[in-house]
Amino acid sequence: MPQQVADTVSQELTLLDQQILADPLKSSEDERRRVLSLLLLTHPGLLSAMKGIRSLGVADWRISGRTIGLIVGSALFGKPEQLGSKLPLHLSYFEGDKSSAGGDLALLRNLQLVLEESPFSIAVENVGPLQSVPLLESGPNQPPPSCTDEAILRSPVQALAVGVRLEAKNRLSIFAPYGLACLFAMKFIENPVHPDEAAVKQEMRYFSSLWPDQIHG
């Protein structure tokens, strides 16, 4: 990582240089991915939480959009008081064969037990095609998502179309189909392939309530 980018991250990764990380002319996508990995892996309790999720054998999972946006926003602008002591941890996973009606509830109970001592409040979303309340409503010509990454690809806000998962040997995999520049810029651009104006406005309102002068469309 070039020194210019490395210098944007303090030893505790509490304050980032947004001008560098949000500008494709000043930093590369690879550099942004490295900074995001460092930011997530050193966030208090997140590595342990992902180890706990992995230990349950959850199928095709990722920590998704809003949680990552909150962590990056807090690193850029400081953690707002409204977040309180528990950060929302949004877990998306894909289970297409819903053989048991109580499967999702059982998973949620297990996650709550595993993450009982973690600094997170867990929110679980099965993006499988048989769910009555999917993560994103499929349009008339769109088949339901076939995996978690496809659901993330359809996120209405490009900046939040990001998912991470802890792989073997504690390697963090990052799925960011639209890149990370918008995330570090906190620029909420609508996904032109899967537009949802209402969802974009909802995310804008939520993040603007935390950082009123820092969120842009």
C-alpha positions in Angstrom: 0.0 0.0 0.0 1.5 3.4 -1.0 2.5 5.6 1.9 0.0 8.3 1.0 -2.9 5.8 1.5 -1.3 4.1 4.5 -1.0 7.5 6.2 -4.8 8.0 5.9 -5.3 5.2 8.5 -4.2 5.9 12.1 -2.9 3.1 14.3 -6.5 2.6 15.6 -8.1 3.2 12.2 -10.4 5.8 13.8 -10.1 8.6 11.2 -9.7 8.2 7.4 -8.8 10.8 4.8 -12.0 10.9 2.7 -10.5 13.1 0.0 -7.9 10.5 -0.9 -10.0 7.3 -0.5 -13.0 8.7 -2.4 -11.0 10.0 -5.4 -10.1 7.4 -8.0 -7.2 9.7 -9.1 -5.7 9.6 -5.7 -6.2 6.0 -4.7 -6.9 2.8 -6.5 -9.7 0.3 -6.0 -7.2 -2.2 -4.6 -6.0 0.4 -2.0 -9.6 1.1 -1.0 -10.2 -2.7 -0.5 -7.1 -3.0 1.6 -8.2 0.0 3.8 -11.7 -1.5 4.1 -10.3 -4.9 5.1 -8.1 -3.3 7.8 -11.0 -1.2 9.0 -13.3 -4.2 9.4 -10.8 -6.6 10.8 -9.8 -4.2 13.5 -13.3 -3.0 14.3 -14.0 -4.0 18.0 -15.7 -7.4 18.1 -16.4 -7.8 14.4 -13.8 -10.5 13.7 -15.0 -12.5 16.6 -18.6 -12.1 15.4 -17.8 -13.3 11.9 -16.0 -16.3 13.4 -19.1 -17.1 15.4 -21.3 -16.8 12.2 -18.8 -19.0 10.4 -18.9 -21.6 13.2 -22.6 -22.1 12.7 -22.1 -23.3 9.1 -24.5 -20.6 7.7 -24.9 -21.1 3.9 -23.7 -18.4 1.5 -23.6 -15.5 4.0 -22.2 -12.0 4.0 -22.2 -9.0 6.4 -23.9 -6.5 4.1 -24.5 -2.9 3.1 -25.8 -0.9 6.0 -23.4 -2.3 8.6 -20.4 -1.6 6.4 -21.7 1.9 5.7 -22.0 2.6 9.4 -18.5 1.4 10.1 -17.0 3.4 7.3 -19.1 6.5 8.2 -17.9 6.3 11.8 -14.3 6.1 10.7 -14.7 9.1 8.4 -16.8 11.4 10.5 -16.8 9.9 14.0 -19.4 7.6 15.6 -22.7 9.4 16.2 -24.4 9.1 19.6 -27.6 7.8 17.9 -25.9 4.5 17.2 -25.7 3.7 20.9 -23.6 0.9 22.3 -24.8 -1.8 19.9 -24.0 -1.5 16.2 -26.6 -3.1 13.9 -25.0 -6.2 12.3 -26.9 -7.0 9.0 -26.4 -10.6 8.0 -27.6 -11.7 4.5 -27.6 -15.4 3.6 -29.1 -17.6 0.9 -31.2 -20.6 1.7 -33.3 -21.7 -1.3 -34.6 -24.9 0.1 -36.8 -23.9 3.1 -37.7 -27.3 4.3 -38.5 -26.1 7.8 -40.7 -23.1 8.5 -38.7 -22.6 11.7 -35.3 -22.7 10.1 -34.8 -18.9 10.1 -35.9 -18.5 13.6 -33.6 -21.3 14.8 -30.7 -19.7 13.0 -31.5 -16.3 14.6 -31.6 -17.9 18.1 -28.3 -19.6 17.5 -26.8 -16.4 16.3 -28.1 -14.5 19.3 -26.4 -17.1 21.6 -23.1 -17.0 19.7 -23.1 -13.2 19.6 -24.5 -12.6 23.0 -21.4 -10.9 24.3 -20.7 -9.0 21.1 -21.2 -5.3 20.6 -23.8 -5.8 17.9 -27.5 -6.2 17.5 -28.1 -8.9 14.9 -30.5 -8.5 11.9 -30.8 -11.6 9.7 -32.1 -11.7 6.1 -32.6 -14.8 4.1 -32.5 -13.7 0.5 -33.5 -17.1 -0.9 -36.3 -17.1 -3.5 -38.9 -18.8 -1.3 -39.0 -16.1 1.3 -42.2 -14.2 1.7 -40.4 -10.9 2.5 -37.2 -10.9 0.3 -34.4 -8.4 0.7 -35.3 -6.7 -2.6 -38.5 -7.1 -4.5 -37.9 -8.6 -7.9 -39.3 -6.7 -10.9 -41.7 -8.3 -13.3 -38.9 -9.4 -15.6 -36.4 -10.2 -12.9 -36.0 -13.8 -11.5 -35.4 -14.0 -7.8 -31.7 -13.9 -6.7 -29.8 -17.1 -7.0 -27.3 -16.4 -4.3 -26.4 -13.7 -1.7 -24.0 -11.9 -4.0 -26.8 -11.5 -6.6 -29.0 -9.9 -4.0 -26.2 -7.5 -3.0 -25.7 -6.8 -6.7 -29.3 -5.6 -6.8 -28.9 -3.2 -3.8 -30.6 0.1 -4.7 -27.7 2.2 -3.6 -24.3 1.5 -5.2 -22.4 2.7 -2.1 -24.1 0.0 0.0 -23.8 -2.8 -2.6 -21.0 -4.3 -0.6 -20.8 -7.6 1.3 -18.0 -9.2 3.3 -17.4 -12.7 4.6 -14.7 -14.3 6.7 -13.1 -17.2 4.8 -10.6 -19.8 5.9 -7.4 -18.6 7.7 -9.3 -15.4 8.7 -9.1 -14.0 5.2 -11.8 -11.4 4.5 -13.5 -11.6 1.1 -15.1 -8.4 -0.2 -17.8 -8.4 -2.8 -18.2 -4.8 -4.2 -19.6 -5.0 -7.8 -19.7 -1.2 -8.2 -16.4 -0.5 -6.4 -15.8 1.3 -3.1 -15.3 4.9 -4.2 -18.9 5.8 -3.6 -18.8 4.1 -0.2 -15.8 6.2 1.0 -17.4 9.3 -0.6 -20.7 8.6 1.2 -22.3 9.3 -2.2 -25.6 7.5 -2.5 -26.1 6.9 -6.2 -29.0 4.9 -7.4 -28.3 1.5 -9.0 -29.3 2.0 -12.6 -29.7 -1.7 -13.3 -32.0 -2.3 -10.3 -33.5 1.2 -9.5 -35.6 1.7 -6.4 -36.1 5.4 -5.7 -38.0 4.8 -2.5 -35.2 2.6 -1.0 -32.6 5.1 -2.0 -34.5 7.9 -0.2 -34.9 5.6 2.8 -31.1 5.0 3.1 -30.4 8.7 2.5 -32.7 9.7 5.4 -31.2 7.1 7.7 -27.5 8.0 7.1 -28.3 11.7 6.9 -29.9 11.5 10.4 -26.5 10.3 11.6 -24.2 12.6 9.6 -26.4 15.5 8.3 -23.8 17.3 6.3 -21.8 14.4 4.9 -24.2 12.3 2.9 -24.7 13.1 -0.8 -26.8 11.9 -3.6 
